[in-house]
């Protein structure tokens, strides 16, 4: 019985890890796309998770709400922060400074 629970826990952790990889890729692509549209430099080509919790989507299913932070630069001299909000793998918004996209 404990072996079965251990296997189920391992499968759940692997599923969460796989889902997180896809969400992180979606956030990175959204940040990179908005930076390119705005003519600014997307720094370090990465995003970092800053918030994670469960939330219901429009169909009533519980999915993970994630907020990722990224940095960008307008001139190359400063580092400004932006964020990408995801519900599941759907991008809800991208925020850069005071602007929201």
C-alpha positions as CSV (number, residue, x, y, z in Angstrom):
1,X,0.0,0.0,0.0
2,X,2.7,2.5,0.9
3,X,4.5,1.6,-2.4
4,X,1.4,2.6,-4.4
5,X,1.1,5.9,-2.5
6,X,4.8,6.6,-3.2
7,X,4.3,5.9,-6.9
8,X,1.2,8.1,-7.0
9,X,3.0,10.9,-5.3
10,X,5.9,10.6,-7.7
11,X,3.6,10.6,-10.7
12,X,1.8,13.7,-9.3
13,X,5.2,15.5,-8.8
14,X,6.3,14.7,-12.3
15,X,3.0,15.9,-13.7
16,X,3.4,19.2,-11.8
17,X,7.0,19.6,-13.0
18,X,6.0,18.9,-16.6
19,X,3.1,21.4,-16.4
20,X,5.4,24.0,-14.8
21,X,7.9,23.7,-17.7
22,X,5.2,24.4,-20.2
23,X,3.8,27.4,-18.2
24,X,7.3,28.8,-17.9
25,X,7.9,28.5,-21.6
26,X,4.6,30.3,-22.3
27,X,5.6,33.1,-19.9
28,X,9.0,33.5,-21.5
29,X,7.6,33.7,-25.0
30,X,4.9,36.2,-23.9
31,X,7.6,38.4,-22.2
32,X,9.9,38.2,-25.2
33,X,7.0,38.9,-27.6
34,X,5.9,42.0,-25.7
35,X,9.4,43.3,-25.3
36,X,10.0,43.0,-29.1
37,X,6.7,44.8,-29.8
38,X,7.7,47.6,-27.5
39,X,11.3,47.8,-28.8
40,X,13.0,47.0,-25.5
41,X,15.5,44.4,-24.7
42,X,14.3,41.2,-22.9
43,X,17.1,40.6,-20.4
44,X,18.7,37.2,-19.5
45,X,16.1,35.4,-21.7
46,X,14.4,34.0,-18.6
47,X,11.5,34.4,-16.2
48,X,11.2,33.6,-12.5
49,X,8.1,32.4,-10.7
50,X,6.9,34.9,-8.1
51,X,3.4,33.7,-7.3
52,X,1.6,30.3,-7.4
53,X,-1.8,29.2,-6.3
54,X,-4.9,27.3,-7.4
55,X,-7.7,29.2,-9.1
56,X,-10.8,28.2,-11.1
57,X,-10.7,28.9,-14.9
58,X,-13.7,29.9,-17.0
59,X,-14.9,26.3,-17.1
60,X,-14.8,25.9,-13.4
61,X,-11.7,23.6,-13.3
62,X,-9.0,24.2,-10.7
63,X,-5.8,25.2,-12.5
64,X,-2.6,26.8,-11.3
65,X,-2.4,30.6,-11.4
66,X,1.2,31.6,-11.8
67,X,2.9,35.0,-12.0
68,X,6.4,35.2,-13.5
69,X,8.7,38.2,-13.3
70,X,11.2,39.2,-15.9
71,X,13.6,42.0,-16.5
72,X,13.9,44.3,-19.5
73,X,15.9,47.4,-20.5
74,X,15.0,50.4,-22.6
75,X,18.5,51.6,-23.1
76,X,20.8,48.8,-21.9
77,X,21.8,50.7,-18.8
78,X,18.9,50.0,-16.4
79,X,17.0,46.9,-15.4
80,X,13.3,47.3,-15.2
81,X,10.8,44.6,-14.0
82,X,7.8,43.2,-15.8
83,X,5.5,40.4,-15.1
84,X,3.4,37.7,-16.9
85,X,0.3,36.3,-15.3
86,X,-0.9,32.8,-16.4
87,X,-4.0,30.8,-15.6
88,X,-3.0,27.3,-16.6
89,X,-0.9,27.9,-19.7
90,X,-3.2,30.8,-20.9
91,X,-1.5,34.2,-20.7
92,X,-3.8,36.6,-18.9
93,X,-1.7,39.7,-19.0
94,X,1.8,41.0,-19.4
95,X,2.7,44.1,-17.4
96,X,5.8,46.3,-18.0
97,X,6.1,49.2,-15.6
98,X,2.8,51.0,-15.6
99,X,1.6,49.5,-18.9
100,X,-0.4,46.4,-19.3
101,X,-0.6,44.3,-22.5
